[in-house]
Amino acid sequence: MATLTIAGKQHDAKFGFAFKNLADKNYNQTDKEGNEVGGFSSIYTGLLQFDIDALKAFWDCGLAHLGTKGRPTIAEIEKGLEARIDEDEGTEELFKEAFREIDSSGFFKRDAKMFWKNLELFKTMGKTDEEKAENEKGIQIFMDAKAELLGETELTD
């Protein structure tokens, strides 16, 4: 389970509408064609890219169920993350916990499945063999990151 101690209190990330609504409100991104990708996809992709801001977003949304009065601030979440990074001597466990939880959550199970299905379709896109090869490389990077985060291979620096 993904847990984080903030201001002396241990918190568990929870996945539901509170997570989704806050993710869509605060972490939604727009792709090159102007389409909104959704907050879940932004956070999920960020975790696959080992983006420290994605960890912050994960915890911000994962604690959304606490409501506006009970949810720690971004600054408090950052302090909790920094303490955990110091304790763990790195970010490896934080990324693994966050990704495993969001990837296997019942609430986002279909979203995660669609992410990987859409990524597979991306292989066939591209006008030239060179573009298709580049797409294949990009997909492999995500697949390798997923394997690392799920503990199927070692994380590398």
ABEGO torsion letter per residue (X at the ends): XBBBBBGGBBBBBBBBAAAAAAAAAAABBBBAAGBBAEAAAAAAAAAAAGBAAAAAAAAAAAAAAAEAAABBBAAAAAAAAAAAAAAAGEAAAAAAAAAAAAAABAAAAAAAAAAAAAAAAAAABEABAAAAAAAAAAAAAAAAAAAAAAGABBBBX
